[in-house]
Amino acid sequence: MAKPTSPFTKEQLLPQEEMLEISKQKGELYIGIPKEIYFQEKRICLTPDAVAAVVANGHRLLVEKGAGLEAGFTDNEYSEAGAQLTNDTKKVFGCPIILKVEPPTIEELEMINPKTVLISALQLKTRQKEYFRKLQKKKITALAFEFIKDEDHSYPAVKALSEIAGTASVLIAAELMVNAKKGKGLLFGNISGVPPIEVVVIGAGTVGQYAVRSALGLGANVKVFDSSINRLRELQSNVGCTLYTSTIQPKNLLKALRRCDVAIGAVKGNKRSPIIVTENIVEKMKEGAVIIDVSVDMGGCFETTQMTSHDNPTHITHGVIHYGVPNIPARYPRTASISISNIFTPYLLQIAESGGIEQAIRFDQGLKCGLYFYRGILTNEQIADWFDMPYSDLNLLMF
């Protein structure tokens, strides 16, 4: 009797190693973009061009009507880009992914469905414990703009908005020297035969660097103070020209401030900005001088600074014009919106390509840094310390 022939070769019948690697499966995103209701917030996270790119990759966006108007983007532009539009705020907050500039209010959190992914700014200094309790209760997974890192371990969203704030601080000062009460009528420009404007910048970070660039570009004479020699050296190198730099020494700083026409404060602290310039020093400044305190959202580095709004941005103390608006980029909503959109469009596409937020976080350490709540569990030590709340290590929850 003939032997039955096998349809398999001898090699095919040998045991094979099991493939344990899990392949990435592309997922479809459904993103809701609500209208910002926070006081004087005019920005939006995605421009129509960004929406078109996200939709072209097979994802859906639900945009609340009027969400982009303050930033100069019409509902028609969003509709033509492929977004769905609605007047129903609750429907927008019902999407699986919510994308916002400002963190949602307690009332807005009520509209969010359990297990939603929330991507927004956090603004830790303005949060209340109740906010985190709500996230906990609804088992929300939340990412904060300001915690996300890129490949060189910097914070792209913070850096982008700092660039705008630094550049804007000089432009605002130029306006105030002409238009504000007690303004001296000085022009921010290098005019032949006229002494240049004297500018003092305190802080050599991103805000300080862009303020210096703008002031130099307008022909001002600039002096920069910072507590870090490394930051001063880096600024000098990045600006590409020789300028006056000094560590924060009271004698040198007082001398510079007494002579300056504009002083820009751009010093950040871990919890509160340190007060670098006391009221006694402000009293000695020239009448009609301008102070732009970019650090005001963290308490301010000038003792005399008071928090103001875009509608009434200045106050005068000891004859010196103070500008204390905390959200300077919101003054330029279109520029700020394009900047934010450029950062987050690639992240959204990456999340989809990875198969969802959880997989994206596994593959991207920078994005993982932005996660502060995972399915209702606090995973950020800084927030836990600030509000005296328990937290868990994200690595133990996900792996």
C-alpha positions in Angstrom: 0.0 0.0 0.0 1.4 3.4 -1.0 2.4 5.8 1.7 0.2 8.9 2.0 2.0 12.1 0.9 2.0 15.1 3.2 1.1 18.5 1.8 3.8 20.0 4.0 7.6 19.8 3.7 9.8 18.5 6.5 10.9 22.0 7.2 7.4 23.3 7.5 6.5 20.7 10.1 9.3 21.8 12.4 8.2 23.9 15.4 8.5 27.7 14.7 9.3 30.5 17.1 6.2 32.4 18.3 6.2 36.1 17.2 5.6 38.0 20.4 6.1 41.6 19.0 2.7 43.4 18.8 2.3 45.4 15.7 1.0 48.9 15.7 -2.6 49.1 14.4 -3.7 52.4 13.0 -6.8 53.9 14.8 -9.4 56.4 13.8 -9.7 59.5 16.0 -12.9 61.4 16.8 -11.8 64.8 18.1 -14.0 67.5 19.6 -12.9 71.2 19.6 -15.2 73.3 21.8 -15.4 77.1 21.8 -13.1 78.7 24.5 -15.1 80.5 27.2 -12.3 81.6 29.4 -12.0 85.3 29.9 -10.2 86.9 26.9 -9.1 83.5 25.5 -9.3 83.8 21.7 -7.0 81.0 20.5 -8.0 77.6 19.0 -5.9 74.5 18.9 -6.2 73.6 15.2 -6.3 75.9 12.2 -8.4 74.9 9.1 -5.2 73.7 7.3 -4.4 71.4 10.3 -8.0 70.1 10.3 -7.7 69.3 6.6 -4.5 67.3 7.3 -6.1 65.4 10.1 -9.3 64.6 8.1 -7.1 63.6 5.1 -5.6 60.9 7.3 -9.1 59.4 7.9 -10.1 61.1 11.2 -13.2 63.0 12.2 -13.4 66.4 13.9 -16.4 68.1 15.5 -15.9 71.8 15.9 -18.3 74.1 17.9 -19.5 76.9 15.7 -17.7 80.2 16.3 -14.7 78.4 17.9 -12.2 80.0 15.5 -13.8 83.4 14.9 -11.7 85.3 17.5 -8.5 83.9 15.9 -9.6 84.9 12.4 -10.8 81.5 11.2 -14.4 81.2 9.9 -16.8 78.3 10.3 -16.9 78.0 6.6 -13.1 77.5 6.5 -13.4 74.6 9.0 -16.4 73.1 7.1 -14.4 73.2 3.8 -11.4 71.6 5.6 -13.7 68.6 6.4 -14.7 69.3 10.0 -18.3 68.8 11.2 -19.8 71.9 12.8 -22.4 72.1 15.6 -24.0 74.5 18.0 -24.4 71.8 20.6 -21.6 72.3 23.1 -22.6 69.1 24.9 -22.2 67.1 21.7 -18.6 68.4 21.3 -17.7 67.5 24.8 -19.1 64.1 24.2 -16.3 63.2 21.7 -13.8 60.5 22.8 -10.9 63.1 22.5 -11.3 66.7 23.6 -8.8 69.3 22.3 -8.7 72.7 24.1 -6.4 75.6 24.7 -7.5 76.4 28.3 -8.3 73.6 30.8 -12.0 72.9 31.0 -14.1 74.5 33.7 -15.9 72.4 36.3 -19.1 72.9 34.3 -17.4 71.7 31.1 -16.0 68.7 32.9 -19.6 67.7 33.8 -20.3 67.4 30.0 -17.4 65.1 29.3 -18.1 61.4 29.1 -16.3 58.9 31.3 -12.9 57.6 30.0 -12.5 60.5 27.6 -9.0 61.7 26.5 -8.5 65.4 27.4 -5.6 67.3 25.7 -5.3 70.9 27.0 -3.2 73.3 29.0 -3.2 72.6 32.7 -2.0 75.9 34.3 -1.3 74.2 37.6 -1.1 77.5 39.6 -4.8 78.3 38.8 -6.2 74.8 39.4 -8.3 73.7 42.4 -8.4 70.3 44.0 -11.9 69.8 42.8 -10.7 69.8 39.1 -8.6 66.7 39.8 -11.4 65.1 41.7 -13.7 65.4 38.7 -11.0 63.8 36.4 -10.7 61.0 38.9 -14.4 60.4 39.1 -14.8 60.2 35.4 -11.7 58.1 34.8 -10.3 60.7 32.4 -6.9 60.3 30.7 -5.4 63.8 30.5 -2.4 65.4 28.8 -1.0 68.8 29.6 0.5 71.0 26.8 3.1 72.4 29.1 4.5 69.0 30.3 5.0 67.5 26.8 8.7 67.2 25.8 10.3 66.8 22.3 13.5 65.0 21.2 15.9 67.5 22.8 14.0 67.4 26.1 12.6 70.9 25.8 8.9 71.8 26.1 7.7 72.7 22.5 4.4 74.3 23.5 5.9 76.4 26.3 8.8 77.4 24.0 6.4 78.5 21.1 4.3 80.6 23.4 7.4 82.1 25.1 8.7 83.2 21.7 5.5 85.1 21.1 5.5 86.6 24.6 9.1 87.7 24.3 8.7 89.3 20.8 5.3 90.9 21.9 6.7 92.4 25.0 8.9 94.8 23.0 6.1 95.7 20.6 3.8 96.4 23.5 6.4 98.6 25.2 6.8 100.5 21.9 3.0 101.2 21.9 2.9 102.2 25.5 5.8 104.7 25.2 3.6 106.6 22.8 -0.1 105.9 23.7 -0.2 105.3 27.4 -0.9 108.0 29.9 2.4 109.6 30.9 4.0 107.9 27.9 7.2 109.8 26.9 6.5 109.8 23.1 9.7 107.9 22.4 10.2 105.9 19.2 11.6 102.4 19.4 14.1 102.9 16.5 17.7 103.8 15.7 17.2 107.4 14.4 20.4 109.3 13.3 21.4 111.8 16.0 18.9 110.5 18.6 20.1 108.4 21.5 18.7 104.9 21.3 16.0 103.5 23.7 17.6 101.8 26.7 16.1 98.4 27.4 16.8 96.1 30.4 15.8 92.4 30.1 15.7 90.4 33.3 15.8 86.7 32.5 17.8 85.0 29.7 15.4 82.2 28.9 13.3 81.9 25.7 11.1 84.9 26.6 14.2 87.0 27.3 16.0 85.9 24.2 13.1 86.8 21.9 12.7 90.1 23.7 16.4 90.9 23.2 16.2 90.0 19.5 13.2 92.2 18.9 14.7 95.1 20.8 18.0 94.9 19.0 16.1 94.6 15.7 14.4 97.9 16.5 17.7 99.6 17.3 17.6 99.7 21.1 20.5 99.5 23.4 19.9 96.3 25.4 21.2 95.0 28.8 20.4 91.5 30.0 20.5 90.2 33.5 20.2 86.6 34.7 21.4 84.5 37.6 22.9 81.9 35.3 26.1 82.4 33.4 25.3 79.5 31.1 22.0 81.1 30.0 23.7 84.4 29.4 26.4 82.7 27.3 23.8 80.8 25.4 21.8 84.0 24.7 24.8 85.8 23.6 25.6 83.0 21.2 22.1 82.7 19.8 21.6 86.4 19.3 24.9 86.5 17.4 26.2 89.9 18.5 28.0 91.4 21.5 25.7 92.9 24.1 25.8 93.9 27.8 25.2 90.8 30.0 25.4 90.6 33.8 24.5 88.3 36.6 21.8 89.8 38.9 23.9 92.0 41.1 21.9 94.8 42.9 24.4 97.6 42.2 24.6 96.9 38.4 20.9 96.2 38.1 19.9 99.4 40.0 22.2 101.4 37.8 20.7 100.0 34.6 17.1 100.3 35.8 17.5 104.0 36.7 18.7 104.8 33.2 16.3 102.5 31.2 13.2 103.4 29.2 11.8 99.9 29.2 12.3 97.0 31.7 11.1 93.5 30.7 10.7 90.9 33.5 11.0 87.3 32.3 12.1 85.3 35.3 10.3 82.0 36.2 10.5 80.2 39.5 9.5 76.7 40.6 6.4 77.9 42.5 6.5 81.7 42.3 8.7 84.1 40.3 11.3 85.6 42.6 10.9 89.3 43.2 14.0 90.7 41.6 13.0 94.4 41.5 11.7 95.9 44.8 9.4 98.9 45.1 12.4 101.0 46.3 14.1 100.4 43.0 11.0 101.1 40.9 10.7 104.5 42.8 14.2 105.4 41.4 13.3 104.6 37.8 12.6 107.4 35.3 9.1 108.8 35.1 7.3 107.5 32.1 9.5 104.3 31.9 7.7 101.1 31.0 7.7 97.8 32.8 6.5 94.7 31.0 6.2 91.9 33.6 5.9 88.7 31.5 6.2 86.7 34.8 3.0 88.1 36.2 1.1 84.8 35.9 3.6 83.4 38.5 3.5 86.4 40.8 5.7 88.8 38.8 9.4 89.7 39.3 8.6 93.4 40.0 7.2 94.0 43.4 4.9 96.8 42.1 3.3 94.7 39.3 -0.5 94.2 39.5 -2.3 91.7 37.4 -4.3 93.5 34.6 -6.4 92.5 31.6 -6.3 93.1 27.8 -9.1 95.6 28.2 -7.3 97.6 30.8 -3.7 96.5 30.5 -1.7 99.1 32.4 -1.5 100.8 35.8 0.9 103.6 36.9 2.9 103.3 40.1 5.6 105.8 41.1 5.2 107.4 37.7 6.2 104.1 35.9 3.8 102.5 33.5 3.3 98.8 34.4 1.9 96.2 32.0 0.7 93.1 33.9 -1.4 91.0 31.5 -0.8 87.3 32.2 -1.7 85.9 28.8 0.2 87.9 26.3 0.0 85.4 23.4 -3.8 85.7 23.5 -3.3 89.2 22.3 -2.2 87.7 19.0 -4.7 84.8 18.7 -4.1 84.0 15.0 -0.3 83.8 15.3 -0.6 81.8 18.6 -3.2 79.4 17.1 -1.0 78.7 14.1 2.0 78.1 16.4 0.0 75.7 18.7 -1.6 73.9 15.7 1.9 73.3 14.1 2.9 71.5 17.4 -0.1 69.4 17.9 -1.1 68.2 14.4 1.9 65.8 14.2 1.1 64.5 17.7 -2.5 63.8 16.8 -1.4 61.9 13.6 1.2 60.0 15.7 -1.4 59.0 18.3 -3.6 57.7 15.4 -0.7 55.9 13.7 0.2 54.2 17.0 -3.3 52.9 17.5 -4.5 55.2 20.2 -3.2 57.3 23.1 -2.0 54.4 25.2 0.2 52.9 22.4 1.5 56.4 21.5 2.6 56.9 25.1 4.4 53.5 25.1 6.5 54.6 22.0 7.0 58.3 22.8 8.7 59.3 26.1 8.1 63.0 25.4 4.4 62.5 25.0 4.4 60.3 28.1 5.8 63.3 30.1 2.6 65.2 29.2 0.3 62.6 30.8 -0.8 63.6 34.3 -4.0 61.5 34.6 -4.4 57.9 33.3 -7.9 56.5 33.5 -8.7 58.6 36.5 -5.4 57.9 38.3 -3.0 60.8 39.0 0.4 60.0 37.6 2.2 63.3 38.1 4.4 63.8 41.2 4.4 67.6 40.9 0.6 67.8 41.0 0.5 65.3 43.8 2.9 67.4 45.9 1.1 70.6 45.1 -2.3 69.4 46.1 -1.3 66.7 48.6 -2.9 63.9 46.6 -1.8 60.3 46.2 -0.3 59.4 42.8 0.9 56.2 41.0 3.8 55.5 38.8 2.6 55.4 35.2 5.0 52.6 34.3 3.4 50.3 36.9 -0.1 51.1 35.5 0.7 50.5 31.8 3.3 47.8 31.7 
